[in-house]
Amino acid sequence: MATGILKMIMLHIMKDGEASGYDIIKKVEAITGKKPSTGSIYPLLKKMEREGWISGRMEDGKTYYSLTDTGREHVAQINDAKHEFINKLHRSIALASETFEEGDVQDLMKDMHNLHRGMRVPVNEHMELLALLIHQVADLLETGTDREKIRSVILRAVDELRKL
């Protein structure tokens, strides 16, 4: 798992209160389905402590970590970025729904909803291909490309795919 993603998950866990390194490992595993190693968690905890995002306190030989004010600000920034990203995806999916079969779009919407709720999302080859298209369409819309031109290109591509 990428260090940046792991950091975000760890901060998210600590926003609800104190957590030991062991608690964090268990919660990361519950969220991602993969157990992170102690060699990835504890150095990140120490680094985030040095950066002032979290503070640790000892009790009965265990260190319990909690967010500092700086850490809470960082979590708020992450949440803002996440919501902006999700809104862009929803706009892109709305465009895709005009072109693709309803079932594919509904599956993607369900996956996005689960991702938003912090659940693991099964990634399959079909959704990866659709995601590439959605990201490209979102980029074009962000730069002001005409929506009807995009739709026309997608419809031509769908026609070509049907010929395969």
DSSP file (Angstrom, degrees, kcal/mol; ACC not computed):
  #  RESIDUE AA STRUCTURE BP1 BP2  ACC     N-H-->O    O-->H-N    N-H-->O    O-->H-N    TCO  KAPPA ALPHA  PHI   PSI    X-CA   Y-CA   Z-CA
    1    1 A M              0   0    0      0, 0.0     2,-0.0     0, 0.0     0, 0.0   0.000 360.0 360.0 360.0 139.4    0.0    0.0    0.0
    2    2 A A     >  -     0   0    0      1,-0.1     4,-2.5     4,-0.0     5,-0.2  -0.328 360.0-127.6 -63.8 141.4    1.3    3.5   -0.9
    3    3 A T  H  > S+     0   0    0      1,-0.2     4,-2.6     2,-0.2     5,-0.2   0.885 107.6  53.2 -59.1 -42.4    2.7    5.4    2.1
    4    4 A G  H  > S+     0   0    0      2,-0.2     4,-2.1     1,-0.2    -1,-0.2   0.904 110.7  46.4 -61.6 -42.1    0.5    8.5    1.4
    5    5 A I  H  > S+     0   0    0      2,-0.2     4,-2.5     1,-0.2    -1,-0.2   0.926 112.0  51.2 -65.3 -44.5   -2.7    6.4    1.4
    6    6 A L  H  X S+     0   0    0     -4,-2.5     4,-2.6     1,-0.2    -2,-0.2   0.907 108.9  51.4 -60.6 -41.9   -1.6    4.6    4.5
    7    7 A K  H  X S+     0   0    0     -4,-2.6     4,-2.6     2,-0.2    -1,-0.2   0.927 109.6  49.9 -59.3 -45.5   -1.0    7.9    6.2
    8    8 A M  H  X S+     0   0    0     -4,-2.1     4,-2.4     1,-0.2    -2,-0.2   0.912 111.6  48.0 -61.8 -42.5   -4.4    9.2    5.3
    9    9 A I  H  X S+     0   0    0     -4,-2.5     4,-2.3     2,-0.2    -1,-0.2   0.921 111.4  50.5 -64.1 -43.3   -6.1    6.0    6.6
   10   10 A M  H  X S+     0   0    0     -4,-2.6     4,-2.0     2,-0.2    -2,-0.2   0.911 111.4  47.5 -62.6 -42.9   -4.1    6.3    9.9
   11   11 A L  H  X S+     0   0    0     -4,-2.6     4,-1.1     1,-0.2    -1,-0.2   0.905 110.1  53.6 -63.8 -40.6   -5.1    9.9   10.3
   12   12 A H  H  < S+     0   0    0     -4,-2.4     3,-0.4    -5,-0.2     4,-0.4   0.903 108.4  50.1 -59.7 -41.9   -8.7    9.0    9.6
   13   13 A I  H >< S+     0   0    0     -4,-2.3     3,-1.1     1,-0.2    -1,-0.2   0.912 110.6  49.1 -63.2 -43.1   -8.6    6.3   12.3
   14   14 A M  H >< S+     0   0    0     -4,-2.0     3,-1.4     1,-0.2    53,-0.6   0.633  91.7  77.6 -76.1 -12.5   -7.2    8.7   14.9
   15   15 A K  T 3< S+     0   0    0     -4,-1.1    -1,-0.2    -3,-0.4    -2,-0.2   0.765  92.2  54.9 -67.2 -21.2   -9.8   11.4   14.2
   16   16 A D  T <  S-     0   0    0     -3,-1.1     2,-0.3    -4,-0.4    -1,-0.3   0.466 126.6 -74.8 -88.9  -2.0  -12.2    9.3   16.2
   17   17 A G  S <  S-     0   0    0     -3,-1.4    -1,-0.3    -4,-0.1    48,-0.1  -0.860  76.1 -18.1 139.3-173.0   -9.9    9.3   19.2
   18   18 A E        +     0   0    0     -2,-0.3     2,-0.3    -3,-0.1    48,-0.2  -0.251  54.6 178.9 -65.6 150.7   -6.8    7.7   20.6
   19   19 A A  E     -A   65   0A   0     46,-1.9    46,-2.9    -5,-0.0     2,-0.1  -0.975  21.6-134.8-152.7 140.3   -5.4    4.5   19.1
   20   20 A S  E  >  -A   64   0A   0     -2,-0.3     4,-2.5    44,-0.2     5,-0.2  -0.426  37.6-102.9 -83.4 168.0   -2.3    2.4   19.7
   21   21 A G  H  > S+     0   0    0     42,-0.6     4,-2.4     1,-0.2     5,-0.1   0.906 125.7  51.2 -56.9 -41.5   -0.2    1.1   16.9
   22   22 A Y  H  > S+     0   0    0      2,-0.2     4,-2.2     1,-0.2    -1,-0.2   0.916 108.8  50.6 -62.7 -43.7   -1.8   -2.3   17.3
   23   23 A D  H  > S+     0   0    0      1,-0.2     4,-2.4     2,-0.2    -1,-0.2   0.913 110.5  50.3 -59.2 -42.5   -5.3   -0.7   17.1
   24   24 A I  H  X S+     0   0    0     -4,-2.5     4,-2.9     2,-0.2     5,-0.3   0.919 108.3  51.8 -64.0 -44.2   -4.3    1.1   14.0
   25   25 A I  H  X S+     0   0    0     -4,-2.4     4,-2.2     1,-0.2    -1,-0.2   0.932 112.1  46.7 -57.4 -46.2   -3.0   -2.1   12.3
   26   26 A K  H  X S+     0   0    0     -4,-2.2     4,-2.0     1,-0.2    -1,-0.2   0.896 114.3  46.6 -64.9 -41.0   -6.3   -3.8   13.0
   27   27 A K  H  X S+     0   0    0     -4,-2.4     4,-2.1     2,-0.2    -2,-0.2   0.882 110.6  51.9 -71.6 -37.8   -8.4   -1.0   11.8
   28   28 A V  H  X S+     0   0    0     -4,-2.9     4,-3.0     1,-0.2     6,-0.4   0.923 110.5  49.9 -61.9 -42.8   -6.3   -0.5    8.6
   29   29 A E  H  X S+     0   0    0     -4,-2.2     4,-2.5    -5,-0.3    -2,-0.2   0.903 109.7  50.6 -61.7 -41.1   -6.7   -4.2    7.9
   30   30 A A  H  < S+     0   0    0     -4,-2.0    -1,-0.2     1,-0.2    -2,-0.2   0.864 116.2  42.0 -64.6 -35.8  -10.5   -3.9    8.5
   31   31 A I  H  < S+     0   0    0     -4,-2.1    -2,-0.2    -5,-0.1    -1,-0.2   0.917 129.0  24.9 -77.1 -44.8  -10.7   -1.0    6.0
   32   32 A T  H  < S-     0   0    0     -4,-3.0    -3,-0.2     2,-0.3    -2,-0.2   0.677  94.1-125.5 -99.0 -19.4   -8.4   -2.3    3.3
   33   33 A G  S  < S+     0   0    0     -4,-2.5     2,-0.4    -5,-0.4    -4,-0.2   0.456  82.5  95.7  85.1  -0.5   -8.5   -6.0    3.7
   34   34 A K  S    S-     0   0    0     -6,-0.4    -2,-0.3    -5,-0.1    -1,-0.2  -0.987  73.7-130.2-127.0 134.0   -4.7   -6.2    4.0
   35   35 A K        -     0   0    0     -2,-0.4     2,-0.1    -3,-0.1    -9,-0.1  -0.709  24.4-139.7 -83.4 119.0   -2.8   -6.2    7.2
   36   36 A P        -     0   0    0      0, 0.0     2,-0.1     0, 0.0    -7,-0.1  -0.445  22.4-110.4 -74.3 153.2    0.0   -3.6    7.2
   37   37 A S    >>  -     0   0    0      1,-0.1     4,-1.9    -2,-0.1     3,-1.4  -0.443  16.4-121.6 -79.6 155.9    3.3   -4.6    8.7
   38   38 A T  H 3> S+     0   0    0      1,-0.3     4,-2.0     2,-0.2    -1,-0.1   0.815 113.8  65.7 -63.3 -28.4    4.6   -3.1   11.9
   39   39 A G  H 34 S+     0   0    0      1,-0.2    -1,-0.3     2,-0.2    -2,-0.0   0.632 108.0  38.3 -69.5 -14.0    7.6   -1.9    9.8
   40   40 A S  H <> S+     0   0    0     -3,-1.4     4,-0.9     3,-0.1    -2,-0.2   0.752 118.5  46.0-102.0 -33.3    5.2    0.4    7.8
   41   41 A I  H  X S+     0   0    0     -4,-1.9     4,-2.4     2,-0.2     5,-0.2   0.963 110.0  47.9 -74.8 -53.5    3.0    1.6   10.6
   42   42 A Y  H  X S+     0   0    0     -4,-2.0     4,-2.3     1,-0.2     5,-0.2   0.880 110.3  49.7 -65.5 -40.5    5.4    2.5   13.4
   43   43 A P  H  > S+     0   0    0      0, 0.0     4,-2.4     0, 0.0    -1,-0.2   0.894 112.4  50.1 -62.7 -35.6    7.9    4.5   11.3
   44   44 A L  H  X S+     0   0    0     -4,-0.9     4,-3.0     2,-0.2     5,-0.2   0.904 108.5  52.1 -67.1 -39.8    4.9    6.5    9.9
   45   45 A L  H  X S+     0   0    0     -4,-2.4     4,-1.9     2,-0.2    -1,-0.2   0.935 111.8  46.2 -59.9 -45.1    3.6    7.1   13.4
   46   46 A K  H  X S+     0   0    0     -4,-2.3     4,-2.4     2,-0.2    -2,-0.2   0.899 113.3  49.5 -64.6 -40.4    7.0    8.5   14.5
   47   47 A K  H  X S+     0   0    0     -4,-2.4     4,-2.2     2,-0.2    -2,-0.2   0.928 111.3  48.0 -65.5 -44.2    7.2   10.6   11.3
   48   48 A M  H  <>S+     0   0    0     -4,-3.0     5,-2.3     1,-0.2     6,-1.1   0.837 110.8  52.8 -65.7 -31.0    3.7   12.1   11.8
   49   49 A E  H ><5S+     0   0    0     -4,-1.9     3,-1.0    -5,-0.2    -1,-0.2   0.925 109.4  48.0 -68.2 -44.0    4.6   12.8   15.4
   50   50 A R  H 3<5S+     0   0    0     -4,-2.4    -2,-0.2     1,-0.2    -1,-0.2   0.863 109.6  54.0 -62.3 -35.9    7.8   14.6   14.3
   51   51 A E  T 3<5S-     0   0    0     -4,-2.2    -1,-0.2    -5,-0.2    -2,-0.2   0.579 116.3-117.3 -76.3  -8.5    5.7   16.6   11.8
   52   52 A G  T < 5S+     0   0    0     -3,-1.0    19,-0.5    -4,-0.4    18,-0.4   0.605  83.5 116.7  85.5  11.3    3.3   17.6   14.6
   53   53 A W  S   <S+     0   0    0     -5,-2.3    15,-2.6    17,-0.2    18,-0.4   0.817  80.5  17.7 -80.9 -31.3    0.2   15.9   13.2
   54   54 A I  E     -B   67   0A   0     -6,-1.1     2,-0.4    13,-0.3    -2,-0.2  -0.898  64.5-149.8-134.5 162.9   -0.1   13.5   16.1
   55   55 A S  E     -B   66   0A   0     11,-2.6    11,-2.2    -2,-0.3     2,-0.4  -0.982  12.8-146.7-132.3 149.9    1.0   13.2   19.7
   56   56 A G  E     -B   65   0A   0     -2,-0.4     2,-0.4     9,-0.2     9,-0.2  -0.882   8.9-168.8-116.9 147.1    1.7   10.0   21.7
   57   57 A R  E     -B   64   0A   0      7,-2.1     7,-3.0    -2,-0.4     2,-0.3  -0.996  20.2-128.2-133.1 141.9    1.3    9.3   25.3
   58   58 A M  E     +B   63   0A   0     -2,-0.4     2,-0.3     5,-0.2     5,-0.2  -0.667  30.5 164.7 -90.7 139.6    2.5    6.2   27.2
   59   59 A E  E >  S-B   62   0A   0      3,-2.7     3,-2.0    -2,-0.3    -2,-0.0  -0.888  71.0 -14.8-153.6 123.9    0.3    4.1   29.4
   60   60 A D  T 3  S-     0   0    0     -2,-0.3     3,-0.1     1,-0.3    -2,-0.0   0.858 128.0 -52.2  51.7  41.1    1.1    0.6   30.7
   61   61 A G  T 3  S+     0   0    0      1,-0.2     2,-0.4     0, 0.0    -1,-0.3   0.489 119.0 105.0  79.2   2.7    4.0    0.2   28.2
   62   62 A K  E <   - B   0  59A   0     -3,-2.0    -3,-2.7   -42,-0.0     2,-0.5  -0.883  64.5-134.9-114.9 147.6    1.8    1.1   25.2
   63   63 A T  E     - B   0  58A   0     -2,-0.4   -42,-0.6    -5,-0.2     2,-0.5  -0.894  15.8-159.8-101.3 128.4    1.8    4.4   23.2
   64   64 A Y  E     -AB  20  57A   0     -7,-3.0    -7,-2.1    -2,-0.5     2,-0.3  -0.931  10.2-153.8-108.2 128.3   -1.6    5.8   22.4
   65   65 A Y  E     +AB  19  56A   0    -46,-2.9   -46,-1.9    -2,-0.5     2,-0.3  -0.774  16.0 173.3-105.9 144.5   -1.6    8.3   19.5
   66   66 A S  E     - B   0  55A   0    -11,-2.2   -11,-2.6    -2,-0.3     2,-0.1  -0.969  36.0 -92.9-143.7 159.8   -4.1   11.1   18.9
   67   67 A L  E     - B   0  54A   0    -53,-0.6   -13,-0.3    -2,-0.3     2,-0.2  -0.431  31.5-146.3 -72.6 143.9   -4.4   14.0   16.5
   68   68 A T     >  -     0   0    0    -15,-2.6     4,-2.5    -2,-0.1     5,-0.2  -0.437  38.8 -93.8 -91.3 177.4   -3.1   17.4   17.3
   69   69 A D  H  > S+     0   0    0      1,-0.2     4,-2.2     2,-0.2     5,-0.2   0.906 131.1  51.8 -59.2 -40.5   -4.7   20.6   16.0
   70   70 A T  H  > S+     0   0    0    -18,-0.4     4,-2.1     1,-0.2    -1,-0.2   0.902 109.2  50.1 -61.9 -41.4   -2.4   20.5   13.0
   71   71 A G  H  > S+     0   0    0    -19,-0.5     4,-2.4   -18,-0.4    -2,-0.2   0.889 108.7  51.4 -63.9 -40.7   -3.4   16.9   12.4
   72   72 A R  H  X S+     0   0    0     -4,-2.5     4,-2.3     2,-0.2    -1,-0.2   0.893 109.4  50.7 -64.7 -38.5   -7.1   17.8   12.6
   73   73 A E  H  X S+     0   0    0     -4,-2.2     4,-2.1     2,-0.2    -2,-0.2   0.913 110.1  50.1 -62.7 -41.9   -6.5   20.6   10.0
   74   74 A H  H  X S+     0   0    0     -4,-2.1     4,-2.3     2,-0.2    -2,-0.2   0.910 109.5  50.5 -63.7 -42.2   -4.7   18.1    7.8
   75   75 A V  H  X S+     0   0    0     -4,-2.4     4,-2.6     1,-0.2    -1,-0.2   0.900 108.9  52.4 -62.1 -40.9   -7.6   15.6    8.1
   76   76 A A  H  X S+     0   0    0     -4,-2.3     4,-2.3     2,-0.2    -1,-0.2   0.902 109.5  49.1 -62.1 -40.8  -10.1   18.4    7.2
   77   77 A Q  H  X S+     0   0    0     -4,-2.1     4,-2.4     2,-0.2    -2,-0.2   0.903 110.9  50.2 -65.0 -41.0   -8.0   19.2    4.0
   78   78 A I  H  X S+     0   0    0     -4,-2.3     4,-2.6     2,-0.2    -2,-0.2   0.924 110.7  49.5 -62.2 -44.3   -8.0   15.5    3.1
   79   79 A N  H  X S+     0   0    0     -4,-2.6     4,-2.6     2,-0.2    -2,-0.2   0.900 109.8  51.1 -63.2 -40.7  -11.7   15.3    3.5
   80   80 A D  H  X S+     0   0    0     -4,-2.3     4,-2.2     1,-0.2    -1,-0.2   0.931 112.2  46.4 -61.1 -45.2  -12.2   18.4    1.4
   81   81 A A  H  X S+     0   0    0     -4,-2.4     4,-2.4     1,-0.2    -2,-0.2   0.893 111.7  52.0 -64.1 -39.8  -10.1   17.0   -1.4
   82   82 A K  H  X S+     0   0    0     -4,-2.6     4,-2.6     2,-0.2    -2,-0.2   0.928 110.1  47.7 -62.6 -45.5  -11.9   13.6   -1.1
   83   83 A H  H  X S+     0   0    0     -4,-2.6     4,-2.4     2,-0.2    -1,-0.2   0.887 111.6  50.4 -64.7 -38.6  -15.3   15.3   -1.5
   84   84 A E  H  X S+     0   0    0     -4,-2.2     4,-2.1     2,-0.2    -1,-0.2   0.923 111.8  48.3 -62.9 -44.1  -14.1   17.3   -4.5
   85   85 A F  H  X S+     0   0    0     -4,-2.4     4,-2.3     2,-0.2    -2,-0.2   0.917 112.0  48.8 -61.5 -45.2  -12.8   14.2   -6.1
   86   86 A I  H  X S+     0   0    0     -4,-2.6     4,-2.6     1,-0.2    -1,-0.2   0.897 109.5  52.4 -65.1 -40.4  -16.0   12.3   -5.5
   87   87 A N  H  X S+     0   0    0     -4,-2.4     4,-2.1     2,-0.2    -1,-0.2   0.905 109.3  49.5 -61.9 -41.0  -18.1   15.2   -6.9
   88   88 A K  H  X S+     0   0    0     -4,-2.1     4,-2.3     2,-0.2    -2,-0.2   0.905 110.8  50.5 -63.9 -40.9  -16.0   15.1  -10.1
   89   89 A L  H  X S+     0   0    0     -4,-2.3     4,-2.9     1,-0.2    -2,-0.2   0.918 108.6  51.4 -62.9 -42.8  -16.4   11.4  -10.4
   90   90 A H  H  X S+     0   0    0     -4,-2.6     4,-2.1     1,-0.2    -1,-0.2   0.904 110.0  49.2 -62.4 -40.4  -20.2   11.7  -10.0
   91   91 A R  H  X S+     0   0    0     -4,-2.1     4,-1.6     2,-0.2    -1,-0.2   0.912 113.1  47.8 -63.6 -40.8  -20.3   14.3  -12.7
   92   92 A S  H  X S+     0   0    0     -4,-2.3     4,-2.4     1,-0.2    -2,-0.2   0.889 110.1  51.4 -66.9 -39.2  -18.3   12.1  -15.0
   93   93 A I  H  X S+     0   0    0     -4,-2.9     4,-2.3     2,-0.2    -1,-0.2   0.876 105.0  56.9 -66.5 -36.5  -20.4    9.1  -14.2
   94   94 A A  H  X S+     0   0    0     -4,-2.1     4,-0.6     2,-0.2    -1,-0.2   0.912 109.1  46.2 -60.0 -41.4  -23.5   11.1  -15.1
   95   95 A L  H >< S+     0   0    0     -4,-1.6     3,-1.1     1,-0.2     4,-0.4   0.918 111.3  51.9 -65.3 -42.9  -22.0   11.7  -18.5
   96   96 A A  H >X S+     0   0    0     -4,-2.4     4,-3.0     1,-0.3     3,-1.6   0.835  99.3  64.6 -63.0 -32.2  -21.0    8.1  -18.9
   97   97 A S  H 3< S+     0   0    0     -4,-2.3    -1,-0.3     1,-0.3    -2,-0.2   0.755  95.1  59.6 -65.9 -21.9  -24.6    7.0  -18.1
   98   98 A E  T << S+     0   0    0     -3,-1.1    -1,-0.3    -4,-0.6    -2,-0.2   0.686 118.9  28.5 -74.8 -16.9  -25.8    8.8  -21.3
   99   99 A T  T <4 S+     0   0    0     -3,-1.6    -2,-0.2    -4,-0.4    -3,-0.1   0.794 110.4  60.9-112.5 -42.2  -23.5    6.5  -23.3
  100  100 A F  S  < S-     0   0    0     -4,-3.0     2,-0.0     1,-0.1    58,-0.0  -0.378  92.6 -79.4 -94.3 168.6  -23.0    3.1  -21.5
  101  101 A E    >>  -     0   0    0      1,-0.1     4,-1.6    -2,-0.1     3,-0.5  -0.352  41.5-119.8 -64.3 144.1  -25.4    0.4  -20.5
  102  102 A E  H 3> S+     0   0    0      1,-0.2     4,-2.7     2,-0.2     5,-0.2   0.842 108.8  58.6 -56.4 -39.1  -27.3    1.2  -17.3
  103  103 A G  H 3> S+     0   0    0      1,-0.2     4,-2.4     2,-0.2    -1,-0.2   0.896 104.6  49.7 -61.5 -42.5  -25.9   -1.9  -15.5
  104  104 A D  H <> S+     0   0    0     -3,-0.5     4,-2.1     2,-0.2    -1,-0.2   0.908 113.3  46.2 -62.7 -42.3  -22.3   -0.9  -15.9
  105  105 A V  H  X S+     0   0    0     -4,-1.6     4,-2.8     2,-0.2    -2,-0.2   0.903 111.4  51.4 -69.4 -40.3  -23.0    2.6  -14.6
  106  106 A Q  H  X S+     0   0    0     -4,-2.7     4,-2.5     2,-0.2    -2,-0.2   0.911 110.0  49.9 -62.9 -41.1  -25.0    1.3  -11.7
  107  107 A D  H  X S+     0   0    0     -4,-2.4     4,-2.4     2,-0.2    -1,-0.2   0.917 112.0  47.9 -61.4 -43.2  -22.2   -1.0  -10.7
  108  108 A L  H  X S+     0   0    0     -4,-2.1     4,-2.6     2,-0.2    -2,-0.2   0.913 111.1  50.3 -64.9 -42.4  -19.7    1.9  -10.9
  109  109 A M  H  X S+     0   0    0     -4,-2.8     4,-2.5     2,-0.2    -2,-0.2   0.908 110.6  50.1 -61.6 -41.8  -22.0    4.1   -8.8
  110  110 A K  H  X S+     0   0    0     -4,-2.5     4,-2.5     2,-0.2    -2,-0.2   0.920 111.0  49.0 -62.5 -44.1  -22.3    1.3   -6.2
  111  111 A D  H  X S+     0   0    0     -4,-2.4     4,-2.6     1,-0.2    -2,-0.2   0.908 111.3  49.6 -61.3 -42.0  -18.5    0.9   -6.1
  112  112 A M  H  X S+     0   0    0     -4,-2.6     4,-2.5     2,-0.2    -2,-0.2   0.898 110.2  50.7 -65.7 -39.6  -18.1    4.7   -5.7
  113  113 A H  H  X S+     0   0    0     -4,-2.5     4,-1.7     2,-0.2    -2,-0.2   0.925 112.2  47.1 -62.7 -44.1  -20.6    4.8   -2.9
  114  114 A N  H  <>S+     0   0    0     -4,-2.5     5,-2.9     2,-0.2     4,-0.3   0.893 111.2  51.4 -64.5 -39.9  -18.8    1.9   -1.1
  115  115 A L  H ><5S+     0   0    0     -4,-2.6     3,-1.5     1,-0.2    -1,-0.2   0.915 108.0  52.5 -61.8 -42.9  -15.5    3.6   -1.7
  116  116 A H  H 3<5S+     0   0    0     -4,-2.5    -1,-0.2     1,-0.3    -2,-0.2   0.852 108.0  51.5 -61.1 -35.7  -16.9    6.8   -0.1
  117  117 A R  T 3<5S-     0   0    0     -4,-1.7    -1,-0.3    -5,-0.2    -2,-0.2   0.440 122.6-107.8 -82.6   0.5  -18.0    4.8    2.9
  118  118 A G  T < 5S+     0   0    0     -3,-1.5    -3,-0.2     1,-0.3     2,-0.2   0.606  72.9 139.4  86.7  12.4  -14.5    3.4    3.3
  119  119 A M      < -     0   0    0     -5,-2.9    -1,-0.3    -6,-0.2     2,-0.2  -0.539  61.3 -98.2 -88.2 156.3  -15.4   -0.1    2.1
  120  120 A R        -     0   0    0     -2,-0.2    -1,-0.1   -89,-0.0   -88,-0.1  -0.502  36.5-149.2 -70.1 141.0  -13.1   -2.2   -0.2
  121  121 A V        -     0   0    0     -2,-0.2     2,-0.3    -6,-0.1   -10,-0.0  -0.955  14.7-124.2-114.9 124.5  -14.2   -2.0   -3.8
  122  122 A P        -     0   0    0      0, 0.0     2,-0.6     0, 0.0   -11,-0.0  -0.522  26.2-152.0 -68.1 127.9  -13.7   -5.0   -6.1
  123  123 A V        +     0   0    0     -2,-0.3     2,-0.3     4,-0.0     3,-0.0  -0.881  19.2 175.3-103.3 125.4  -11.7   -3.8   -9.0
  124  124 A N     >  -     0   0    0     -2,-0.6     4,-2.0     1,-0.1     3,-0.2  -0.839  44.6-103.5-125.2 168.5  -12.1   -5.6  -12.2
  125  125 A E  H  > S+     0   0    0     -2,-0.3     4,-2.0     1,-0.2     5,-0.2   0.842 117.1  55.5 -59.6 -36.9  -10.8   -5.1  -15.7
  126  126 A H  H  > S+     0   0    0      1,-0.2     4,-2.2     2,-0.2    -1,-0.2   0.930 109.8  44.7 -63.6 -45.6  -14.2   -3.8  -17.0
  127  127 A M  H  > S+     0   0    0      1,-0.2     4,-2.8     2,-0.2    -1,-0.2   0.838 109.1  57.1 -70.1 -31.9  -14.3   -1.0  -14.4
  128  128 A E  H  X S+     0   0    0     -4,-2.0     4,-1.9     2,-0.2    -1,-0.2   0.919 109.0  46.2 -63.7 -42.0  -10.7   -0.1  -14.9
  129  129 A L  H  X S+     0   0    0     -4,-2.0     4,-1.7     2,-0.2    -2,-0.2   0.925 114.0  47.9 -65.2 -43.7  -11.3    0.5  -18.6
  130  130 A L  H  X S+     0   0    0     -4,-2.2     4,-2.6     1,-0.2    -2,-0.2   0.888 108.5  55.1 -63.9 -38.9  -14.4    2.5  -17.8
  131  131 A A  H  X S+     0   0    0     -4,-2.8     4,-2.7     1,-0.2     5,-0.2   0.888 103.7  55.0 -62.7 -39.0  -12.5    4.5  -15.2
  132  132 A L  H  X S+     0   0    0     -4,-1.9     4,-2.0     1,-0.2    -1,-0.2   0.932 111.2  44.9 -58.1 -45.4   -9.9    5.5  -17.8
  133  133 A L  H  X S+     0   0    0     -4,-1.7     4,-2.7     2,-0.2    -2,-0.2   0.920 111.9  51.7 -65.4 -43.9  -12.6    6.9  -20.0
  134  134 A I  H  X S+     0   0    0     -4,-2.6     4,-2.8     1,-0.2    -2,-0.2   0.915 109.8  49.3 -61.8 -43.2  -14.3    8.7  -17.2
  135  135 A H  H  X S+     0   0    0     -4,-2.7     4,-2.4     2,-0.2    -1,-0.2   0.907 111.8  49.0 -63.2 -40.7  -11.1   10.3  -16.1
  136  136 A Q  H  X S+     0   0    0     -4,-2.0     4,-2.3    -5,-0.2    -2,-0.2   0.921 112.3  47.8 -65.0 -42.8  -10.4   11.5  -19.6
  137  137 A V  H  X S+     0   0    0     -4,-2.7     4,-2.7     2,-0.2     5,-0.2   0.923 111.0  51.4 -63.6 -43.6  -13.9   12.8  -20.0
  138  138 A A  H  X S+     0   0    0     -4,-2.8     4,-2.4     1,-0.2    -2,-0.2   0.913 109.6  50.2 -59.9 -42.7  -13.7   14.6  -16.7
  139  139 A D  H  X S+     0   0    0     -4,-2.4     4,-1.3     1,-0.2    -1,-0.2   0.915 111.4  48.4 -61.6 -42.9  -10.4   16.2  -17.7
  140  140 A L  H  <>S+     0   0    0     -4,-2.3     5,-2.4     1,-0.2     3,-0.3   0.913 111.7  48.7 -65.1 -42.0  -11.9   17.4  -21.0
  141  141 A L  H ><5S+     0   0    0     -4,-2.7     3,-1.3     1,-0.2    -1,-0.2   0.881 107.5  56.0 -64.9 -37.6  -14.9   18.9  -19.3
  142  142 A E  H 3<5S+     0   0    0     -4,-2.4    -1,-0.2     1,-0.3    -2,-0.2   0.819 107.1  49.9 -63.2 -30.6  -12.7   20.7  -16.8
  143  143 A T  T 3<5S-     0   0    0     -4,-1.3    -1,-0.3    -3,-0.3    -2,-0.2   0.379 123.3-104.3 -92.1   5.4  -10.9   22.4  -19.7
  144  144 A G  T < 5 +     0   0    0     -3,-1.3    -3,-0.2     1,-0.2    -2,-0.1   0.609  59.1 164.7  88.8  12.3  -14.1   23.5  -21.3
  145  145 A T      < -     0   0    0     -5,-2.4    -1,-0.2    -6,-0.2     2,-0.1  -0.400  51.5 -93.6 -63.0 139.5  -14.3   21.0  -24.2
  146  146 A D     >  -     0   0    0      1,-0.1     4,-1.9    -2,-0.1     3,-0.3  -0.326  27.5-140.8 -60.2 128.4  -17.8   20.9  -25.7
  147  147 A R  H  > S+     0   0    0      1,-0.2     4,-2.5     2,-0.2     5,-0.2   0.862 100.5  53.3 -58.9 -40.5  -19.9   18.2  -24.1
  148  148 A E  H  > S+     0   0    0      2,-0.2     4,-2.4     1,-0.2    -1,-0.2   0.855 106.1  52.9 -68.4 -34.0  -21.6   17.3  -27.4
  149  149 A K  H  > S+     0   0    0     -3,-0.3     4,-2.1     2,-0.2    -1,-0.2   0.924 110.7  47.7 -64.3 -43.1  -18.2   16.8  -29.1
  150  150 A I  H  X S+     0   0    0     -4,-1.9     4,-2.4     1,-0.2    -2,-0.2   0.935 112.0  49.7 -61.1 -46.2  -17.2   14.4  -26.2
  151  151 A R  H  X S+     0   0    0     -4,-2.5     4,-2.7     1,-0.2    -1,-0.2   0.897 109.0  52.5 -60.3 -41.6  -20.5   12.6  -26.5
  152  152 A S  H  X S+     0   0    0     -4,-2.4     4,-2.1     2,-0.2    -1,-0.2   0.910 109.8  48.0 -61.8 -43.8  -20.0   12.2  -30.3
  153  153 A V  H  X S+     0   0    0     -4,-2.1     4,-2.3     2,-0.2    -2,-0.2   0.915 112.6  49.0 -63.9 -42.9  -16.6   10.7  -29.9
  154  154 A I  H  X S+     0   0    0     -4,-2.4     4,-2.6     1,-0.2    -2,-0.2   0.918 109.8  51.0 -64.4 -42.8  -17.8    8.3  -27.3
  155  155 A L  H  X S+     0   0    0     -4,-2.7     4,-2.2     1,-0.2    -1,-0.2   0.892 109.9  50.1 -63.1 -38.8  -20.7    7.2  -29.4
  156  156 A R  H  X S+     0   0    0     -4,-2.1     4,-2.3     2,-0.2    -1,-0.2   0.910 110.6  50.4 -63.9 -41.0  -18.4    6.6  -32.3
  157  157 A A  H  X S+     0   0    0     -4,-2.3     4,-2.7     2,-0.2    -2,-0.2   0.905 108.6  51.7 -63.3 -41.2  -16.2    4.5  -30.1
  158  158 A V  H  X S+     0   0    0     -4,-2.6     4,-2.2     2,-0.2    -1,-0.2   0.918 108.8  51.2 -61.7 -42.7  -19.2    2.5  -28.9
  159  159 A D  H  X S+     0   0    0     -4,-2.2     4,-1.0     1,-0.2    -2,-0.2   0.925 111.1  48.0 -59.1 -44.6  -20.1    1.8  -32.5
  160  160 A E  H >X S+     0   0    0     -4,-2.3     4,-0.6     1,-0.2     3,-0.5   0.900 110.4  51.8 -63.8 -40.8  -16.5    0.6  -33.2
  161  161 A L  H >< S+     0   0    0     -4,-2.7     3,-1.0     1,-0.2    -1,-0.2   0.871 104.1  57.0 -64.8 -35.8  -16.6   -1.6  -30.1
  162  162 A R  H 3< S+     0   0    0     -4,-2.2    -1,-0.2     1,-0.2    -2,-0.2   0.796 101.0  59.0 -64.4 -26.9  -19.8   -3.2  -31.2
  163  163 A K  H <<        0   0    0     -4,-1.0    -1,-0.2    -3,-0.5    -2,-0.2   0.690 360.0 360.0 -75.7 -18.1  -18.2   -4.2  -34.5
  164  164 A L    <<        0   0    0     -3,-1.0    -1,-0.2    -4,-0.6    -2,-0.1   0.491 360.0 360.0 -67.7 360.0  -15.5   -6.2  -32.6
